[in-house]
Amino acid sequence: MKISCSTVTLRYVHDVVTGEFANIGVVLYAPKQRFLKARFTTSHGRLDAMFLKIDRLHFSALMRCLANGFDDMGTQIQNSATAPPLNSLSEMVNGILPPDDSSLQWSEQGGGFTDDSEKTLNELFNRFVERYRPGGEGGSSKLVLADHQL
């Protein structure tokens, strides 16, 4: 049986003036299943390639902190008598990482239907995050420009 779910993507915006970004995580919420989970990249290679060097230690620590925050919130939702409404995903993610002028920014909330929330989360993560990682699903470890390998 298909149930409704909502999603948001976490973006790394290197320069907020230009607005260039790379997706680095996905959150999926399905209230009927009391399912809230997030996946974040542990690889900074794509960010380094796009935006030169980033602070790897800080980035890794931040991704672990966000993952832990969502694990805790997901456990609370799983164990509560009632789940927050579907449209509150934006409020939940903003509670863990509030909107500001930093490089980490949430996308607009989207939604759809799923019959397997875990599988859908993994598919969205692969499509929005891993797909363009060098060596990732659909990605390439070499950049080709005008038929010349770099």
C-alpha positions as a Markdown table, in Angstrom:
| # | Residue | x | y | z |
|---|---|---|---|---|
| 1 | Met | 0.0 | 0.0 | 0.0 |
| 2 | Lys | 1.4 | 3.4 | -1.0 |
| 3 | Ile | 1.6 | 6.0 | 1.7 |
| 4 | Ser | 2.4 | 9.7 | 1.5 |
| 5 | Cys | 5.8 | 11.0 | 2.3 |
| 6 | Ser | 7.7 | 14.2 | 2.2 |
| 7 | Thr | 11.4 | 14.9 | 1.5 |
| 8 | Val | 13.9 | 17.7 | 1.7 |
| 9 | Thr | 17.5 | 17.8 | 0.3 |
| 10 | Leu | 20.4 | 19.3 | 2.1 |
| 11 | Arg | 22.6 | 21.5 | -0.1 |
| 12 | Tyr | 26.1 | 22.7 | 0.3 |
| 13 | Val | 26.1 | 26.3 | -1.1 |
| 14 | His | 29.7 | 27.3 | -1.5 |
| 15 | Asp | 29.0 | 30.9 | -2.4 |
| 16 | Val | 25.6 | 32.2 | -1.4 |
| 17 | Val | 25.9 | 35.1 | -3.9 |
| 18 | Thr | 26.3 | 32.8 | -6.9 |
| 19 | Gly | 24.0 | 30.2 | -5.5 |
| 20 | Glu | 26.0 | 27.3 | -6.8 |
| 21 | Phe | 25.4 | 24.2 | -4.8 |
| 22 | Ala | 25.9 | 20.4 | -4.4 |
| 23 | Asn | 23.4 | 18.1 | -2.8 |
| 24 | Ile | 24.9 | 16.4 | 0.3 |
| 25 | Gly | 21.9 | 14.8 | 2.0 |
| 26 | Val | 18.3 | 13.7 | 1.9 |
| 27 | Val | 15.6 | 13.5 | 4.6 |
| 28 | Leu | 12.4 | 11.4 | 4.2 |
| 29 | Tyr | 9.4 | 11.5 | 6.4 |
| 30 | Ala | 6.4 | 9.2 | 6.3 |
| 31 | Pro | 4.1 | 9.9 | 9.2 |
| 32 | Lys | 1.8 | 6.9 | 8.8 |
| 33 | Gln | 4.8 | 4.7 | 9.3 |
| 34 | Arg | 6.4 | 7.0 | 11.9 |
| 35 | Phe | 9.4 | 7.0 | 9.7 |
| 36 | Leu | 12.0 | 9.8 | 9.7 |
| 37 | Lys | 15.4 | 9.1 | 8.4 |
| 38 | Ala | 18.2 | 11.1 | 6.8 |
| 39 | Arg | 21.3 | 10.1 | 4.7 |
| 40 | Phe | 24.2 | 12.4 | 4.3 |
| 41 | Thr | 27.3 | 12.0 | 2.2 |
| 42 | Thr | 30.5 | 11.1 | 3.9 |
| 43 | Ser | 32.6 | 11.9 | 0.8 |
| 44 | His | 34.0 | 15.4 | 0.4 |
| 45 | Gly | 35.8 | 14.6 | -2.9 |
| 46 | Arg | 33.0 | 16.0 | -5.1 |
| 47 | Leu | 32.9 | 19.2 | -3.0 |
| 48 | Asp | 36.7 | 19.5 | -3.3 |
| 49 | Ala | 36.5 | 19.1 | -7.1 |
| 50 | Met | 33.7 | 21.6 | -7.5 |
| 51 | Phe | 34.7 | 24.3 | -5.0 |
| 52 | Leu | 38.5 | 23.6 | -4.4 |
| 53 | Lys | 39.3 | 22.6 | -0.8 |
| 54 | Ile | 36.9 | 22.4 | 2.0 |
| 55 | Asp | 37.6 | 21.8 | 5.7 |
| 56 | Arg | 37.4 | 18.0 | 5.6 |
| 57 | Leu | 37.4 | 17.5 | 9.4 |
| 58 | His | 34.7 | 20.1 | 10.0 |
| 59 | Phe | 32.6 | 18.7 | 7.2 |
| 60 | Ser | 32.8 | 15.1 | 8.4 |
| 61 | Ala | 32.0 | 16.2 | 12.0 |
| 62 | Leu | 29.0 | 18.2 | 10.8 |
| 63 | Met | 27.6 | 15.3 | 8.8 |
| 64 | Arg | 27.9 | 13.0 | 11.8 |
| 65 | Cys | 26.2 | 15.6 | 14.0 |
| 66 | Leu | 23.3 | 16.0 | 11.6 |
| 67 | Ala | 23.0 | 12.2 | 11.2 |
| 68 | Asn | 22.9 | 11.8 | 15.0 |
| 69 | Gly | 20.3 | 14.6 | 15.3 |
| 70 | Phe | 18.0 | 12.9 | 12.8 |
| 71 | Asp | 18.6 | 9.4 | 14.4 |
| 72 | Asp | 17.4 | 10.8 | 17.7 |
| 73 | Met | 14.4 | 12.6 | 16.3 |
| 74 | Gly | 13.5 | 9.5 | 14.2 |
| 75 | Thr | 13.6 | 7.4 | 17.4 |
| 76 | Gln | 11.4 | 9.9 | 19.2 |
| 77 | Ile | 8.8 | 9.8 | 16.4 |
| 78 | Gln | 8.9 | 6.0 | 16.3 |
| 79 | Asn | 8.3 | 5.8 | 20.0 |
| 80 | Ser | 5.6 | 8.5 | 20.3 |
| 81 | Ala | 1.9 | 7.8 | 20.3 |
| 82 | Thr | 1.3 | 10.3 | 17.5 |
| 83 | Ala | 3.4 | 11.4 | 14.6 |
| 84 | Pro | 3.8 | 15.1 | 13.5 |
| 85 | Pro | 1.7 | 16.0 | 10.4 |
| 86 | Leu | 3.2 | 15.5 | 7.0 |
| 87 | Asn | 3.7 | 19.2 | 6.3 |
| 88 | Ser | 5.9 | 19.6 | 9.3 |
| 89 | Leu | 9.1 | 18.1 | 7.8 |
| 90 | Ser | 10.4 | 21.6 | 7.1 |
| 91 | Glu | 9.9 | 22.5 | 10.8 |
| 92 | Met | 11.6 | 19.3 | 11.9 |
| 93 | Val | 14.7 | 19.9 | 9.7 |
| 94 | Asn | 14.9 | 23.5 | 10.7 |
| 95 | Gly | 14.8 | 22.4 | 14.3 |
| 96 | Ile | 18.0 | 20.4 | 13.7 |
| 97 | Leu | 19.7 | 22.9 | 11.3 |
| 98 | Pro | 18.0 | 26.3 | 11.4 |
| 99 | Pro | 18.0 | 28.3 | 8.2 |
| 100 | Asp | 20.7 | 31.0 | 8.1 |
| 101 | Asp | 23.2 | 32.5 | 5.7 |
| 102 | Ser | 25.6 | 29.5 | 6.1 |
| 103 | Ser | 26.7 | 27.1 | 3.4 |
| 104 | Leu | 24.2 | 24.4 | 4.5 |
| 105 | Gln | 20.7 | 25.1 | 3.2 |
| 106 | Trp | 17.6 | 23.0 | 2.9 |
| 107 | Ser | 15.7 | 22.7 | -0.3 |
| 108 | Glu | 12.0 | 23.3 | -0.5 |
| 109 | Gln | 9.9 | 20.4 | 0.8 |
| 110 | Gly | 8.7 | 17.9 | -1.8 |
| 111 | Gly | 6.6 | 14.9 | -1.5 |
| 112 | Gly | 5.1 | 11.8 | -3.1 |
| 113 | Phe | 4.1 | 8.2 | -2.3 |
| 114 | Thr | 6.0 | 5.2 | -1.3 |
| 115 | Asp | 5.4 | 1.6 | -0.3 |
| 116 | Asp | 8.9 | 1.2 | 1.2 |
| 117 | Ser | 10.3 | 4.3 | 2.9 |
| 118 | Glu | 13.8 | 2.9 | 3.5 |
| 119 | Lys | 14.1 | 1.9 | -0.2 |
| 120 | Thr | 12.8 | 5.3 | -1.3 |
| 121 | Leu | 15.2 | 7.2 | 0.9 |
| 122 | Asn | 18.1 | 5.2 | -0.6 |
| 123 | Glu | 16.9 | 5.7 | -4.1 |
| 124 | Leu | 16.6 | 9.5 | -3.6 |
| 125 | Phe | 20.0 | 9.6 | -2.0 |
| 126 | Asn | 21.5 | 7.8 | -4.9 |
| 127 | Arg | 19.7 | 10.0 | -7.4 |
| 128 | Phe | 20.3 | 13.4 | -5.8 |
| 129 | Val | 23.6 | 12.9 | -4.0 |
| 130 | Glu | 25.7 | 9.9 | -5.1 |
| 131 | Arg | 24.9 | 10.1 | -8.8 |
| 132 | Tyr | 27.3 | 12.9 | -9.4 |
| 133 | Arg | 30.1 | 11.7 | -7.0 |
| 134 | Pro | 33.2 | 10.5 | -8.8 |
| 135 | Gly | 32.9 | 6.8 | -8.9 |
| 136 | Gly | 29.3 | 7.0 | -7.6 |
| 137 | Glu | 26.2 | 5.5 | -9.3 |
| 138 | Gly | 26.0 | 7.2 | -12.7 |
| 139 | Gly | 29.1 | 9.2 | -12.0 |
| 140 | Ser | 32.5 | 9.1 | -13.5 |
| 141 | Ser | 35.9 | 9.3 | -12.0 |
| 142 | Lys | 37.2 | 11.2 | -15.0 |
| 143 | Leu | 36.0 | 14.5 | -16.2 |
| 144 | Val | 35.7 | 14.7 | -20.0 |
| 145 | Leu | 35.6 | 18.1 | -21.7 |
| 146 | Ala | 35.4 | 18.5 | -25.5 |
| 147 | Asp | 36.5 | 14.8 | -26.0 |
| 148 | His | 39.7 | 15.3 | -24.0 |
| 149 | Gln | 40.2 | 13.5 | -20.7 |
| 150 | Leu | 41.4 | 15.7 | -17.8 |
